[in-house]
Amino acid sequence: MLNEYHPIYEQFSHNAHVVICQGDALEELQSLPENTFKLVVSSPPYNIGKEYETQISLDDYLGWQKSVIREMFRVTAQSGSIVWQVGNYVDASEVFPLDIYFYPIFKELGMRLRNRIIWHFDHGLHASKRFSGRYEVLLWFTKSDNYTFNLDAVRVPSKYPGKLHYKGENAGKPSGNPLGKNPSDYWRIIRNELETGRIEIPNVKSNHPEKTEHPCQFPVELIERCVLAFTNEDDWVLDPFGGSGSSVVAAIKHNRRGMMIDRDTIYNTLAKERINSFQNGTLKIRPLGKPIHQPSGREKVAQIPKQWLEQTQERLI
Ligand SMILES: C[S@@+](CC[C@H](N)C(=O)[O-])C[C@H]1O[C@@H](n2cnc3c(N)ncnc32)[C@H](O)[C@@H]1O
């Protein structure tokens, strides 16, 4: 089925459905109307020297981010949310978890933390001097106590739907919710393997249909859950560091309006192509809630290498 086609605007307009704005996040945010976006969701540069950033001191980085967050807060709707997805800043092999540094910045603005969500993934770089990092964090803040939260829209299948109350007036009746269970604050969603720099299990490749040349692309699935839970149809979603456009795709997939800002021309072109492919029905997206591939044990890469078995035998002789 083709999705409804919306023209892509280059600047915010209340009439638009899709906006890709090329420019600096702080400057562009300053020109946006206040109390407008139901969800502001982003993964900012982590100041770790990726190709799209210049590394600066942690203090300077946080000072810049504070100005950006102040503007994001201004443009967020009264019943809206900000979801800030971050990992670690690393300096001289020392790890600085960015959510710890960001929390007081949001709190000083009067925002309320509703969840600190752990996004767990299975693949990534193998550390040799500390445990390998296998999670990042989504800080979910709301602007007020009167906020949109559509839990039913994001329920996941219960493990034991047949469980019954065993005592009291409901004894014998199902104890769960027929729509499924709360997905909790621990999300296991496949991360794009280009970001991790590794494709360890060839079979998994077929589970990553979204791969682009952007080095740290959001899986659309991750943002879909936020869009469904924190916004209603026709609401505005904004990603001020939009990269490959995953947040906008997630927004328009669910009949919301989506805007992204990115200063990089190549990423903006890539985002435009992805959004257009989505709109003409050709973008491959990993379906929301699709189970994560589990190796059967028969794959070559899931078997113990012949050389290791030989070494073990030699040791036993
Ligand atoms: C961590 S990536 C975000 C990727 C995005 N979540 C996605 O799904 O592709 C950060 C993005 O911020 C952009 N960026 C860096 N500094 C910026 C600035 N001052 N203003 C706007 N965009 C910026 C980079 O070009 C990069 O695409």
The ligand as a MOL file (V3000), in Angstrom:
LIG
                    3D

  0  0  0     0  0            999 V3000
M  V30 BEGIN CTAB
M  V30 COUNTS 27 29 0 0 0
M  V30 BEGIN ATOM
M  V30 1 C 24.2150 11.1420 16.4830 0
M  V30 2 S 23.8410 11.7360 14.8910 0 CHG=1
M  V30 3 C 22.1130 11.5660 14.8270 0
M  V30 4 C 21.6830 10.4850 13.9160 0
M  V30 5 C 20.1820 10.3230 13.8270 0
M  V30 6 N 19.6390 9.9580 15.1210 0
M  V30 7 C 19.7650 9.2900 12.7620 0
M  V30 8 O 18.8290 8.5270 13.0170 0
M  V30 9 O 20.3890 9.2480 11.6930 0 CHG=-1
M  V30 10 C 24.0660 13.4490 15.1050 0
M  V30 11 C 23.7660 14.2860 13.8830 0
M  V30 12 O 23.9050 15.6530 14.2740 0
M  V30 13 C 24.3580 16.4070 13.1560 0
M  V30 14 N 24.9590 17.6370 13.7160 0
M  V30 15 C 26.1170 17.7850 14.3880 0
M  V30 16 N 26.2630 19.0600 14.8160 0
M  V30 17 C 25.1690 19.7370 14.4060 0
M  V30 18 C 24.7140 21.0860 14.5590 0
M  V30 19 N 25.4340 21.9950 15.2090 0
M  V30 20 N 23.5080 21.3990 14.0400 0
M  V30 21 C 22.7660 20.4850 13.3560 0
M  V30 22 N 23.1480 19.2090 13.1770 0
M  V30 23 C 24.3260 18.8240 13.7000 0
M  V30 24 C 25.3270 15.4770 12.4550 0
M  V30 25 O 25.4570 15.8110 11.0890 0
M  V30 26 C 24.6880 14.0950 12.6830 0
M  V30 27 O 23.9240 13.6860 11.5780 0
M  V30 END ATOM
M  V30 BEGIN BOND
M  V30 1 1 1 2
M  V30 2 1 2 3
M  V30 3 1 2 10
M  V30 4 1 3 4
M  V30 5 1 4 5
M  V30 6 1 5 6
M  V30 7 1 5 7
M  V30 8 2 7 8
M  V30 9 1 7 9
M  V30 10 1 10 11
M  V30 11 1 11 12
M  V30 12 1 11 26
M  V30 13 1 12 13
M  V30 14 1 13 14
M  V30 15 1 13 24
M  V30 16 1 14 15
M  V30 17 1 14 23
M  V30 18 2 15 16
M  V30 19 1 16 17
M  V30 20 1 17 18
M  V30 21 2 17 23
M  V30 22 1 18 19
M  V30 23 2 18 20
M  V30 24 1 20 21
M  V30 25 2 21 22
M  V30 26 1 22 23
M  V30 27 1 24 25
M  V30 28 1 24 26
M  V30 29 1 26 27
M  V30 END BOND
M  V30 END CTAB
M  END
